[in-house]
Amino acid sequence: MIQFERFTLANGLRVIVHQDNSTPMAVVDVMYDVGARDEDPDKTGFAHLFEHLMFGGSLHVESYDEPLQMAGGENNAYTTNDLTNYYIQLPVENLETAFWLESDRMLSLAFGEKSLDVQRKVVCEEFKEHYINKPYGDAWHKIRELAYKRHPYRWMTIGKELSHIENAKLEDVKTFFFKYYRPNNAILVVGGNVTTDKVRQLAEKWFADIPSGEKHERALPQEPPQTSARRNEVRADVPLDALYKCWHISSRLDQKYYITDLITDILSGGGSSRLYHSLVKKRKLFSNIECYHFGSVENGLLAIEGKLVKGIKLDEAEKAVSEELEKIKNEHVSETELQKVKNKTESTIAFEDMTLMNRVNSLAFYELLGEAQLINQELEKYNAVTTDDILRESGNIFREENSSTLYYYSNN
């Protein structure tokens, strides 16, 4: 059981405190309820651009990294389609340094053409390196566009196209910041050898005066149910032919999420999993194959992707995948097989909870989902899944009309 206390400042900032006296370090995590799904379809990549801009100096702090390094701290950040997260780890005696730095950049960034220009170039280079010049780099751009027609999950966190970042204007950037980077759209989690009284005092001192911001009501266009299979083909200079296939699944807050998560483990959770054992080891059709999902807050995707062994045809490989899916759709998995993936999930959760950083980050995420207490309920939700659930949900997900398939051909 992970213990925590929570309170909310008058400006709407939610604060969670997780006391762990076993460490001399503290972790300060600020999670903003904004991700790529909140972007204008004609101005994508902004949430990720902000992750970079937030390190470019704020109103009273010219350099973010320098004072943090002097305080013995380190930091990082990440953006997803659903959220943006910033985190710091530092010695607990220097905790206030983190409050000073995080509050100042929440108050206001040091907006300027120079900072925007520098970070825009960094993000553009990242786009080119990972999504244009990298083998298979555009695969998920294409499969998202295939799978989603209305929902903003149809573009990746980096953005729909390079030009959106290249053309980002300072005014657009300011508008985005003051809409989303406000106390009432943020969650502050502090963990380590700290007390709630101390965190409350620091939170009041550093964050209470920041204007709340307007209440942001999310109203995203919802994806209608898919009624027919979608397919696309790509040819490129990549080493091997590859198969990408995905299906729509339920949201993160649905009990079906836990069933789906266990299905992906049955199909692809290691060397003895079904897809690997049958299609890589036994039949030697794929050099590697994976089944996973994105853990999206809203209705997401479950994907199977694999690189083919040279000489194997894509339609032959896809047929073999379908045969494996027919088994999980039509035959109960054994209690032993289900228990095995539940045990693996339990050990993964236990391992993740060992580090203070992960516990703090999880508390922020569950609070963003609606209730931090979910952190202590995950395991029982997995354990509640039955073999009947696996059979029923496999049949619900792996319908051909619910699928999007990309054949990625190698020119070599």
KEPAMAR-423968 format. One record per residue (C-alpha): x, y, z. Coordinates in pm, whole numbers, padded with zeros to 5 digits, always signed. Layout:
% KEPAMAR-423968
XYZ ...
***
This chain:
% KEPAMAR-423968
+00000+00000+00000 +00148+00334-00106 +00062+00603+00148 +00007+00966+00052 -00175+01282+00154 -00326+01544-00072 -00449+01902-00062 -00544+02170-00315 -00429+02533-00323 -00682+02814-00373 -00562+02856-00735 -00653+02494-00814 -00307+02333-00797 -00347+01976-00669 -00063+01869-00436 +00017+01512-00329 +00276+01423-00065 +00433+01077-00041 +00658+01040+00264 +00951+00797+00236 +01203+00836+00518 +01435+00569+00379 +01601+00801+00126 +01807+01120+00152 +01661+01230-00184 +01337+01402-00281 +01145+01387-00608 +00933+01676-00729 +00701+01597-01020 +00481+01848-01203 +00232+01692-01442 +00028+01912-01676 -00302+01784-01810 -00210+01862-02169 -00079+01644-02447 -00082+01612-02823 -00456+01532-02815 -00524+01894-02710 -00357+02050-03013 -00514+02229-03307 -00504+01983-03603 -00331+02257-03805 -00075+02333-03531 +00044+01997-03401 +00362+01918-03207 +00311+02210-02966 +00286+02000-02647 +00621+01841-02728 +00773+02174-02834 +00678+02303-02488 +00864+02025-02318 +01175+02177-02479 +01079+02543-02428 +01027+02486-02055 +01402+02442-02015 +01488+02763-02200 +01461+03003-01906 +01169+03160-01721 +01070+03503-01591 +01325+03526-01308 +01549+03228-01380 +01768+03265-01688 +01910+02912-01673 +01706+02622-01539 +01977+02354-01530 +02259+02554-01368 +02104+02621-01023 +01960+02269-01017 +02301+02113-01081 +02451+02332-00806 +02186+02189-00572 +02293+01834-00665 +01979+01771-00868 +01890+01623-01205 +01577+01655-01412 +01397+01537-01720 +01059+01552-01892 +00840+01368-02138 +00530+01432-02346 +00262+01187-02457 -00064+01225-02646 -00232+01265-02305 +00000+01461-02074 +00326+01646-02021 +00546+01563-01722 +00847+01733-01562 +01042+01578-01277 +01337+01661-01054 +01539+01447-00815 +01763+01624-00565 +01891+01598-00204 +01600+01662+00032 +01783+01950+00204 +01771+02139-00127 +01401+02074-00186 +01313+02443-00201 +01534+02488-00510 +01295+02262-00702 +00991+02462-00583 +01159+02787-00690 +01246+02656-01037 +00913+02484-01108 +00700+02771-00981 +00889+03029-01185 +00839+02849-01512 +00473+02787-01427 +00438+03160-01359 +00576+03248-01700 +00835+03136-01948 +01087+03389-02078 +00918+03407-02417 +01141+03528-02696 +01204+03471-03064 +01557+03349-02986 +01445+03078-02742 +01166+02967-02976 +01406+02956-03270 +01660+02742-03081 +01402+02489-02956 +01217+02482-03287 +01542+02376-03458 +01603+02107-03193 +01252+01962-03239 +01276+01979-03620 +01604+01786-03607 +01443+01529-03376 +01153+01493-03623 +01393+01435-03914 +01620+01198-03721 +01351+00973-03571 +01061+00996-03813 +01195+01084-04159 +01549+00946-04186 +01515+00645-03955 +01412+00309-04106 +01040+00247-04040 +01028+00592-03874 +00709+00692-04053 +00525+00364-03985 +00330+00490-03686 +00244+00819-03855 +00082+00614-04129 -00090+00360-03908 -00239+00625-03680 -00378+00810-03982 -00525+00479-04097 -00678+00385-03760 -00811+00726-03654 -01025+00951-03873 -01156+01202-03616 -00983+01167-03277 -00659+01366-03226 -00473+01043-03151 -00440+01036-03529 -00114+01230-03500 +00194+01146-03297 +00335+01352-03009 +00613+01490-03233 +00342+01638-03456 +00156+01552-03774 +00406+01717-04006 +00735+01902-03982 +00591+02227-04120 +00369+02273-03812 +00677+02318-03592 +00873+02507-03856 +00590+02760-03879 +00519+02790-03503 +00471+03159-03416 +00556+03320-03083 +00193+03431-03041 +00069+03072-03090 +00320+02952-02833 +00215+03213-02574 -00153+03129-02621 -00085+02758-02572 +00118+02825-02257 -00134+03046-02081 -00419+02813-02172 -00268+02489-02041 +00030+02562-01814 -00180+02693-01529 -00207+02577-01165 -00563+02448-01213 -00439+02225-01496 -00140+02088-01303 -00060+01829-01038 +00240+01866-00805 +00366+01549-00636 +00648+01556-00381 +00805+01238-00247 +01092+01153-00013 +01192+01235+00343 +00937+01518+00359 +00633+01605+00567 +00297+01730+00446 +00335+02043+00662 +00669+02129+00499 +00537+02067+00146 +00225+02273+00220 +00440+02562+00346 +00662+02551+00034 +00365+02512-00201 +00190+02814-00048 +00511+03018-00061 +00605+02941-00423 +00283+02849-00607 -00011+03017-00429 +00035+03355-00603 +00032+03215-00958 -00298+03307-01129 -00528+03008-01158 -00614+03021-01528 -00948+02949-01690 -01105+02610-01633 -01028+02404-01940 -01307+02167-02043 -01184+01900-02283 -01430+01825-02564 -01245+01615-02819 -01405+01471-03131 -01472+01105-03056 -01373+00828-03294 -01677+00645-03433 -01664+00262-03420 -01468+00120-03712 -01691-00085-03939 -01454-00208-04211 -01090-00316-04230 -00838-00056-04347 -00514-00129-04529 -00213+00057-04665 +00126-00026-04820 +00463+00149-04807 +00786+00082-04993 +01113+00217-04857 +01485+00148-04817 +01452-00060-04502 +01632-00388-04419 +01329-00621-04399 +00959-00634-04483 +00749-00551-04178 +00389-00609-04075 +00198-00359-03862 -00157-00436-03756 -00367-00263-03492 -00715-00276-03338 -00918-00024-03136 -00941-00094-02761 -01109+00059-02454 -00987+00355-02249 -00745+00347-01954 -01024+00377-01697 -01228+00086-01831 -01195-00258-01662 -01141-00389-02016 -00802-00213-02010 -00671-00470-01758 -00806-00759-01966 -00642-00613-02279 -00311-00562-02100 -00304-00930-02001 -00398-01033-02358 -00089-00852-02491 +00125-01039-02237 -00022-01376-02332 +00054-01303-02697 +00389-01133-02657 +00525-01126-02302 +00865-01287-02353 +01022-01595-02515 +00750-01840-02418 +00463-01614-02531 +00232-01735-02806 +00338-01517-03100 +00711-01548-03033 +00701-01922-02969 +00487-02003-03273 +00595-01749-03537 +00961-01682-03448 +01094-02000-03287 +00875-02270-03441 +00766-02151-03786 +01052-01901-03842 +00831-01649-04025 +00937-01343-03823 +01278-01239-03695 +01095-01065-03411 +00732-00990-03325 +00568-00780-03052 +00216-00719-02926 +00153-00412-02711 -00081-00122-02649 -00020+00246-02579 -00193+00278-02241 -00385+00575-02382 -00619+00760-02147 -00896+00754-02410 -00984+00468-02643 -00649+00349-02774 -00487+00090-02997 -00350-00260-02950 -00076-00333-03203 +00113-00629-03340 +00428-00552-03532 +00700-00777-03663 +00995-00787-03902 +00976-01078-04143 +01244-01334-04218 +01383-01270-04568 +01189-01461-04834 +00864-01478-04635 +00566-01305-04802 +00369-01047-04605 +00032-01207-04674 +00169-01542-04549 +00297-01377-04230 -00032-01195-04172 -00226-01521-04220 -00009-01688-03955 -00077-01401-03709 -00450-01436-03778 -00433-01809-03701 -00285-01734-03358 -00553-01471-03293 -00828-01718-03388 -00701-01948-03110 -00724-01682-02838 -01066-01575-02972 -01214-01925-02976 -01040-02126-02702 -01008-02044-02333 -00653-01976-02218 -00561-02212-01935 -00575-02093-01574 -00199-02164-01558 -00121-01942-01858 -00337-01660-01721 -00184-01689-01373 +00163-01675-01527 +00099-01335-01690 -00073-01209-01374 +00238-01305-01173 +00456-01123-01425 +00234-00813-01397 +00251-00828-01016 +00632-00846-01020 +00648-00559-01272 +00430-00340-01048 +00636-00436-00739 +00962-00363-00922 +00838-00025-01045 +00717+00070-00698 +01066+00012-00558 +01193+00346-00687 +01075+00674-00541 +01074+00832-00887 +00826+00576-01023 +00596+00599-00722 +00580+00978-00749 +00523+00968-01124 +00247+00706-01084 +00071+00914-00818 +00069+01211-01057 -00067+00998-01340 -00345+00838-01133 -00446+01179-01001 -00464+01299-01361 -00690+01000-01437 -00916+01120-01157 -00805+00957-00834 -00455+00899-00697 -00586+00608-00487 -00602+00401-00807 -00231+00333-00749 -00331+00090-00473 -00610-00078-00669 -00429-00184-00988 -00328-00529-00873 -00675-00634-00762 -00812-00520-01101 -00564-00746-01280 -00635-01034-01041 -01009-01002-01107 -00961-01092-01476 -01089-01440-01566 -01028-01675-01858 -01385-01593-01972 -01287-01224-01982 -00984-01303-02200 -01196-01506-02443 -01474-01246-02463 -01247-00942-02501 -01020-01116-02756 -01331-01179-02966 -01436-00818-02925 -01095-00671-03020 -00963-00901-03291 -01240-00848-03543 -01115-00787-03895 -01349-00487-03937 -01185-00333-03627 -00834-00359-03775 -00590-00138-03965 -00302-00308-04145 +00019-00165-04290 +00243-00368-04518 +00590-00212-04504 +00789-00345-04802 +01167-00336-04824 +01316-00214-05153 +01632-00412-05074 
***
